[in-house]
Amino acid sequence: MCLGVPGRIVEVRDRDGLKMATVDFGGVLREVCLDYVPEAQVGDYCLVHVGFALNLLGEDEAQETLSLLHDIARLEQEPLGNE
């Protein structure tokens, strides 16, 4: 199973012929390749898998996905039933 995580593009630049960006994942900044979404701009949300932005998302969809990921993380930390 692959997991793509939404993030917001905060900076776009060219690096050796590749369109690259700094993407904010809830306060964690990572470098991401934008070559698959050349139309991406600062402020856009993108779905990222292993350092590559695969597609662009609307802000509502990105926030909904982030909320679901937070819910999953919380569930994983809760004890199961009456153990």
The 8 nearest C-alpha neighbors of each residue, nearest first, counted from 0:
[[1, 2, 3, 48, 49, 4, 47, 68],
 [2, 0, 3, 48, 49, 4, 47, 46],
 [1, 3, 4, 48, 0, 47, 49, 46],
 [2, 4, 48, 47, 46, 1, 5, 49],
 [3, 5, 47, 46, 2, 6, 48, 65],
 [6, 4, 46, 45, 61, 47, 44, 3],
 [5, 7, 24, 23, 44, 45, 22, 4],
 [8, 6, 44, 23, 22, 43, 42, 9],
 [7, 9, 22, 41, 42, 43, 10, 21],
 [8, 10, 41, 21, 22, 42, 7, 23],
 [11, 9, 21, 20, 41, 8, 12, 22],
 [12, 10, 20, 19, 41, 21, 40, 9],
 [13, 11, 19, 18, 20, 14, 10, 17],
 [12, 14, 18, 17, 19, 16, 15, 11],
 [15, 13, 17, 16, 19, 18, 12, 20],
 [14, 16, 17, 13, 18, 19, 12, 32],
 [15, 17, 14, 13, 18, 19, 34, 12],
 [18, 16, 14, 13, 15, 19, 34, 32],
 [17, 19, 13, 33, 34, 12, 32, 14],
 [20, 18, 32, 33, 12, 31, 13, 11],
 [21, 19, 11, 31, 10, 30, 22, 12],
 [20, 22, 30, 10, 29, 9, 8, 31],
 [21, 23, 8, 7, 29, 28, 9, 6],
 [22, 24, 28, 7, 6, 27, 26, 25],
 [25, 23, 6, 27, 26, 28, 22, 7],
 [26, 24, 27, 23, 6, 28, 7, 65],
 [25, 27, 24, 23, 28, 22, 6, 29],
 [26, 28, 24, 23, 25, 29, 22, 6],
 [29, 27, 23, 22, 24, 26, 21, 30],
 [28, 30, 22, 21, 31, 27, 23, 24],
 [29, 31, 21, 20, 22, 19, 32, 50],
 [32, 30, 50, 20, 51, 19, 21, 29],
 [31, 33, 19, 51, 34, 18, 52, 50],
 [34, 32, 18, 36, 19, 52, 35, 37],
 [33, 35, 37, 36, 18, 32, 17, 19],
 [36, 34, 33, 53, 37, 52, 54, 51],
 [37, 35, 33, 34, 38, 39, 54, 53],
 [36, 38, 34, 39, 33, 35, 18, 40],
 [37, 39, 36, 40, 33, 35, 55, 34],
 [40, 38, 37, 36, 43, 41, 33, 55],
 [41, 39, 43, 42, 38, 11, 8, 10],
 [40, 42, 8, 9, 43, 10, 11, 39],
 [41, 43, 8, 7, 9, 40, 44, 10],
 [44, 42, 8, 41, 40, 7, 39, 45],
 [45, 43, 7, 56, 6, 55, 8, 58],
 [44, 46, 55, 56, 5, 6, 54, 52],
 [45, 47, 5, 4, 52, 54, 3, 53],
 [48, 46, 52, 3, 4, 51, 53, 5],
 [47, 49, 3, 51, 50, 2, 52, 4],
 [50, 48, 51, 47, 3, 52, 31, 2],
 [49, 51, 31, 48, 47, 32, 52, 30],
 [52, 50, 32, 47, 48, 31, 49, 53],
 [51, 53, 47, 33, 46, 54, 45, 32],
 [52, 54, 46, 47, 35, 51, 36, 48],
 [55, 53, 46, 45, 52, 36, 56, 35],
 [54, 56, 45, 44, 46, 57, 43, 53],
 [57, 55, 44, 45, 61, 60, 58, 54],
 [56, 58, 60, 59, 61, 44, 55, 43],
 [57, 59, 61, 60, 62, 44, 56, 43],
 [60, 58, 62, 61, 57, 63, 56, 64],
 [59, 61, 63, 57, 62, 58, 64, 56],
 [60, 62, 58, 64, 59, 63, 5, 56],
 [63, 61, 65, 59, 64, 60, 58, 66],
 [64, 62, 66, 60, 65, 61, 59, 67],
 [63, 65, 67, 61, 66, 62, 60, 68],
 [66, 64, 62, 68, 67, 63, 61, 69],
 [65, 67, 63, 69, 64, 68, 62, 70],
 [68, 66, 70, 64, 69, 65, 71, 63],
 [67, 69, 65, 71, 70, 66, 72, 64],
 [68, 70, 72, 66, 67, 71, 65, 73],
 [71, 69, 67, 73, 68, 72, 74, 66],
 [72, 70, 68, 74, 73, 69, 67, 75],
 [71, 73, 69, 75, 70, 74, 68, 76],
 [74, 72, 70, 76, 75, 71, 69, 77],
 [75, 73, 71, 77, 76, 72, 70, 78],
 [74, 76, 72, 73, 77, 71, 78, 70],
 [75, 77, 73, 74, 78, 72, 71, 79],
 [78, 76, 74, 75, 79, 73, 72, 80],
 [77, 79, 80, 76, 82, 75, 81, 74],
 [80, 78, 77, 81, 82, 74, 75, 76],
 [79, 81, 82, 78, 77, 74, 76, 75],
 [82, 80, 79, 78, 77, 76, 74, 75],
 [81, 80, 79, 78, 77, 76, 75, 74]]
